């Protein structure tokens, strides 16, 4: 589901670094409890529980009621095509969107550097992986259309970790399309 992040409260909720890491973890690895996330991020369990409730409040995560039992609550990421505003009249919205964009880029950069440093340990996945670089010339309208076509294509391959084949693993997909600085 496409979601334009234009309101400052949602942007601030997602811009928090621990929330961003927890949201990414749930997207990559599937449902987890606040205790699981506290362990994964060396954080206080009460803090992870609070941050999960904030992510839930803004529609980024939801309780996985099929797994939850009693006080043990499992959380899962809501499948979303998140879009940051391209332009915003409110400077606070622009600042929060830029913070999220930087976090996304830094996480992707970290993932790529870590992968390249340990490529031999990925076996068949290293053989299947691809890095590509290209340039083209597009109008602004064509660039917008190109981006939408890419998102539509990538969305066909997004699946819930719980329904993925047993030999599937999280894959980071990077996409940047922007005017080349002179």
C-alpha positions as CSV (number, residue, x, y, z in Angstrom):
1,X,0.0,0.0,0.0
2,X,1.4,3.4,-1.0
3,X,1.7,5.9,1.8
4,X,2.9,9.5,1.3
5,X,4.6,10.6,4.5
6,X,3.6,14.3,4.6
7,X,2.4,14.9,8.2
8,X,5.0,15.9,10.7
9,X,3.8,13.6,13.4
10,X,4.2,10.4,11.3
11,X,7.6,11.6,10.0
12,X,8.8,12.3,13.5
13,X,7.6,8.9,14.7
14,X,9.6,7.2,11.9
15,X,12.6,9.4,12.1
16,X,13.6,8.2,15.6
17,X,16.7,6.1,15.1
18,X,15.6,3.2,17.3
19,X,12.2,3.1,15.8
20,X,13.7,3.1,12.3
21,X,15.9,0.2,13.2
22,X,13.1,-1.7,14.8
23,X,10.8,-1.1,11.8
24,X,13.5,-2.3,9.4
25,X,14.1,-5.4,11.5
26,X,10.4,-6.3,11.4
27,X,10.3,-5.7,7.6
28,X,13.4,-7.9,7.1
29,X,12.9,-10.7,9.6
30,X,9.2,-10.8,10.4
31,X,7.3,-10.6,13.7
32,X,9.1,-10.1,17.0
33,X,8.3,-9.2,20.6
34,X,9.6,-6.1,22.3
35,X,11.9,-8.4,24.3
36,X,13.3,-9.8,21.0
37,X,13.9,-6.3,19.7
38,X,15.4,-5.1,23.0
39,X,17.9,-8.0,22.8
40,X,18.7,-7.3,19.1
41,X,19.4,-3.6,19.7
42,X,20.8,-3.8,23.2
43,X,17.9,-1.5,24.4
44,X,15.6,-1.4,27.4
45,X,12.6,-3.6,26.9
46,X,10.3,-0.9,28.2
47,X,11.8,1.5,25.6
48,X,11.2,-0.9,22.8
49,X,7.7,-1.5,23.9
50,X,7.0,2.3,24.0
51,X,8.6,2.7,20.5
52,X,6.5,-0.1,19.1
53,X,3.3,1.5,20.4
54,X,4.4,4.8,18.8
55,X,5.0,3.0,15.5
56,X,1.6,1.3,15.9
57,X,-0.1,4.7,16.6
58,X,1.1,6.0,13.2
59,X,0.3,2.8,11.3
60,X,3.8,1.5,10.6
61,X,3.4,-1.7,12.7
62,X,0.6,-3.8,14.1
63,X,0.2,-6.6,16.6
64,X,0.5,-10.1,15.1
65,X,-2.6,-11.4,16.9
66,X,-2.1,-15.0,15.5
67,X,1.3,-15.3,17.3
68,X,0.5,-13.2,20.4
69,X,-0.6,-15.0,23.6
70,X,-1.4,-13.4,26.9
71,X,1.2,-10.7,27.7
72,X,3.5,-11.9,25.0
73,X,2.8,-9.6,22.1
74,X,4.3,-10.1,18.7
75,X,4.6,-7.1,16.3
76,X,4.9,-7.1,12.5
77,X,5.5,-4.3,10.0
78,X,2.6,-3.2,8.0
79,X,3.4,-3.7,4.3
80,X,3.9,-0.2,2.9
81,X,5.4,1.6,0.0
82,X,6.6,4.6,2.0
83,X,7.2,7.8,0.1
84,X,8.9,10.9,1.5
85,X,7.7,14.2,0.3
86,X,9.6,15.6,-2.7
87,X,8.8,19.1,-1.7
88,X,7.2,20.5,1.4
89,X,6.0,24.0,2.4
90,X,6.7,23.2,6.1
91,X,10.4,23.3,6.9
92,X,9.9,20.9,9.8
93,X,8.4,18.4,7.4
94,X,11.4,18.8,5.1
95,X,13.9,18.4,8.0
96,X,12.1,15.2,9.2
97,X,11.9,13.7,5.7
98,X,15.6,14.4,5.1
99,X,16.5,12.7,8.3
100,X,14.5,9.6,7.3
101,X,16.1,9.7,3.8
102,X,19.5,9.9,5.4
103,X,18.8,6.9,7.7
104,X,17.6,4.9,4.7
105,X,20.7,5.7,2.7
106,X,23.1,5.1,5.6
107,X,21.5,1.7,6.4
108,X,21.7,0.7,2.7
109,X,25.3,1.9,2.5
110,X,26.2,0.0,5.7
111,X,24.5,-3.1,4.3
112,X,26.4,-2.9,1.0
113,X,29.8,-2.3,2.6
114,X,29.2,-5.2,5.0
115,X,28.1,-7.5,2.2
116,X,31.1,-6.6,0.0
117,X,33.5,-7.2,2.9
118,X,32.0,-10.6,3.5
119,X,30.8,-11.5,0.0
120,X,32.4,-15.0,0.1
121,X,30.2,-16.0,3.0
122,X,27.0,-15.5,1.0
123,X,27.6,-18.5,-1.4
124,X,24.9,-18.8,-4.1
125,X,23.4,-15.4,-3.0
126,X,26.7,-13.7,-3.9
127,X,26.6,-15.3,-7.3
128,X,23.1,-14.1,-7.8
129,X,23.6,-10.6,-6.4
130,X,24.1,-7.7,-8.8
131,X,25.5,-4.2,-8.6
132,X,24.8,-2.0,-11.6
133,X,25.5,1.6,-12.5
134,X,24.1,3.5,-15.5
135,X,23.2,7.0,-16.7
136,X,20.5,8.2,-19.0
137,X,18.8,11.5,-20.0
138,X,15.2,12.0,-18.9
139,X,12.8,14.9,-18.6
140,X,11.3,15.5,-15.1
141,X,8.1,13.8,-16.1
142,X,10.0,10.8,-17.5
143,X,12.1,10.6,-14.3
144,X,8.9,10.5,-12.2
145,X,7.4,7.8,-14.5
146,X,10.7,5.8,-14.3
147,X,10.5,5.9,-10.5
148,X,6.9,4.7,-10.5
149,X,7.6,1.9,-12.9
150,X,10.6,0.8,-10.8
151,X,8.5,0.8,-7.6
152,X,5.7,-1.2,-9.3
153,X,8.3,-3.8,-10.5
154,X,9.9,-4.0,-7.1
155,X,6.6,-4.3,-5.3
156,X,5.9,-7.6,-7.2
157,X,8.8,-9.1,-5.4
158,X,8.0,-7.9,-1.8
159,X,6.7,-10.7,0.4
160,X,6.0,-11.3,4.1
161,X,9.0,-13.1,5.8
162,X,6.5,-15.6,7.2
163,X,5.4,-16.7,3.7
164,X,8.8,-16.7,2.0
165,X,10.4,-20.0,1.0
166,X,12.6,-21.6,3.7
167,X,15.8,-20.8,1.7
168,X,14.9,-17.2,1.2
169,X,16.8,-14.5,3.0
170,X,16.4,-10.7,3.4
171,X,17.6,-8.8,0.3
172,X,18.5,-5.1,0.3
173,X,17.4,-3.4,-2.8
174,X,18.8,0.0,-3.5
175,X,17.3,2.5,-5.9
176,X,18.4,6.1,-6.5
177,X,17.3,8.1,-9.5
178,X,18.2,11.8,-9.3
179,X,19.5,14.6,-11.4
180,X,23.3,14.3,-11.8
181,X,25.0,17.2,-10.2
182,X,27.2,19.2,-12.6
